Amino acid sequence: MSDELTTETLATLREQAIANRKIVVPRELALALVELAERSPELQPPPRGKRWCPDCGAARPCSDFYRARHRASGVQGYCKQHMNERTERSRAWRRAAEGGGR
């Protein structure tokens, strides 16, 4: 397999697997996915005491996240800054949908 892994290569391998109707993932595709995961920091577990914020694209300390007792990790999925931004966007969208707002 070449050193340079491209999305086209992954797409081709995926289409071949679908065309062959195999449930078992071809070895080349499995190796390609492992290689891709090793190069993608967001697919790696964050260091101890940190959580991954998808919007930041970085691991941040747990203190940067709101508590969420219902989640296994005990914190929200987004950092406080991005959770506030998402909440404000949602509120603005709902206000606009209601036809005005406060």
N, C-alpha and C positions, 0 to 999 in steps of 0.2 A: 504494500500500500504506500502511496506517496506520502511525503512529509507534510504536504500542504493539504489540509482537510477543508473542503469547501461545502457550502450549503447545497450546491448542485450535486456533489458526490453523495451527500446524505439523502437528498431527495430521490436520486436515482436508485440507491440501495433500498430505500423504503418502498418505492414503486415496484421494484423487482420482488420484494418480499410479499407485497399485496398481490401482485400478478400470479405468483406461485401459490398463493393461498396457504402459506405456511404460518403456523402459529409460532413456531420456533424462529427466533430472530437469527438471520444469517450471521456467521462469525464476523465477517467484515463490518457489518452494521453495528454489532455489539462493541467491537473494538473502537470503531469510530465514535460511538456515543460515549464510551469511557474516556477516550482522548479529549472529546469536547468538554465533558464534565470536569476534567482535570484542569483545563485551560480557563474555565468560567468560574470566577470567584463566587458568583451568586449561587452556584450549585454546590459549593463547599460549605460544610457546617461552620458557623461563626465560632470564634474563640470563646472560651468559657467566660460567662458573665456578660456576653454581648448577644445582641439579636440582629437579624438582617432586616433592614427597611427597604422594601422594593422600590420606593420612590427615590430614596437617597442613593441607592445602589451601593450601600456600604454597611458594614457591621458597626453598630452603635451600642453604647452601654445600656443595660436594662433600665437604668434611671431615666433614659431619654424616651421611654415608652410609658403610656398610661397602663394602670393595672387592669387586668381582665380575668376575673376569677374563673370564668367559664372556659377559658383556654388552658390547654395542658401546660403551656409555657408560663402562664400567669400574667402575661402582658399582651397588649394589642399587637396587631400585625404591622402597624405603621408607627413611626416615631411621632412624638407629640406635635412637632411642627407640621408634618404632613397630614396627620390626623385632623388637626385644626383646619388646614387648607381644604381637605376633602369635605369636612363638615360644613364649612362656609360655602363651598361650591354647591353642595347638596341643598342647603337652605336657600341659596339664591335661585337655584333651579325650581324648587318647590314654590317659592314666592312668585316667580315668573309664571309658573303653570297655574297658580291660583288667580292670577290677574292683578297683581299689585303687590301687596304686602305691607310691611311696616314702614 
